[in-house]
Amino acid sequence: MLSLFGLIGGLALLIILTIRGMNLFIAAPLCALIVALTSGLPVFLGDSNFVTTYMQGFTGFIASWFFMFLLGALFGKFMEDTGAADSVARWIINKLGYQQAVLAVVIACAILTYGGVSVFIVAFSVYPMAISLFKDANLPRRFIPATLAFGSVTFTMTSAGSPEIQNWIPIKYLGTSPFAGWEVSLVVAIFMATFGYWWLKRMIGKAVAEGERFEARDTDPKIPEREYPHPVTGIIPLMVVLVLSFTLHESLAQLALIVALGGGVLTLMAINFKHFHNLPQAVNLGTTGALLAIGNTAAVVGFGAIAKSTTAFQQTVEVMTQIPGNELIGAAIAVSVIAGLTGSASGGQAIALPLVGPHYIDQGVDPEELHRIVSISSGALDSLPHNGYVVTTIRAICGETHQAAYWPLAALTVVIPMIGVIMAIALFSVF
């Protein structure tokens, strides 16, 4: 019982400290220590002590996904530095008009995310354009994180064919492809996109009706006037990533994503080399962005590794895997809860799949259906306040507070995916 209280209390404290602004590199191990102490895990002594277990989770995640984060970060930063990302965004804006500022930001994020740019880096790339659009449309800036997140981590991140790691992790454990369950995925993605956009517009409209307006800051990024490349030169590298990931996923599995992102980076450099504003700086900033993104995520994965080692966690997983009825419901609940505990869709999958994957496969669950349910459900409760992407986007990129910006973001990245996974389970059960 003490172990359960410690697990729940540690997670609650982690959420509270994150909302109050504490750095994840401090908050995550501190809360993990509380979980460890209440579960009788030794701090230093023995092979399975707190320090060793936490760092195994931390370093294990980095070892598995560092090159994906690095190449995704470089791809995004190169798109930004050459002006290719702005060129694509401006092309979208010219087609839609500045009055459709929210839709323009969502579409720009969706194109970059589905094109292979890491979700962490998409926010870095689109934020300057989002500031400009929200300023021109006089919309409250506290909704920018929600708009960036909606276009990045909902209907694109976990959809069939997405190059994001949240769609690729299940391949290693289930022997599937990134296009698993694509028919149902397409229906769910369309629903999430349309309903989520309606809800986002409704929240912003209500805030504007109550008198909220855009408030400029001295720290706002300035978009310099420059010669931008043709939008096609930004689209081609994205297509290279998609084509390579599609053609190589069967032969290379997870490694195909490294090849695809590497191909996208090289293509972008070859096409737009003359448009680089400052290549060395882009490399440095991209590398730093990758380390920040993967570090924030790994810090919370370390917390998840400690949680995973507790008696309370094992009992919780056992209860969830024995939920009567449709096995996909049990899988969705198990992955959602574990992703919530770890504060990471990718980290939650990496912890959950070795535990629940073989169990449900042995139960006769279709691997492709399980892949899609795991992917979609991992993108719901993962977006609690301590999530690495949430913290990075709200604080580091947008300069907002959790109190002001988190709740609209939660509506779109927690509630909408939860509805989406319910719809996916229903569709898989019918067809």
Summary of the structure (lengths in Angstrom):
residues: 431
radius of gyration: 20.8
end to end distance: 42.1
largest distance: 63.7
contacts: 1656
relative contact order: 0.16
helix: 78%
strand: 0%
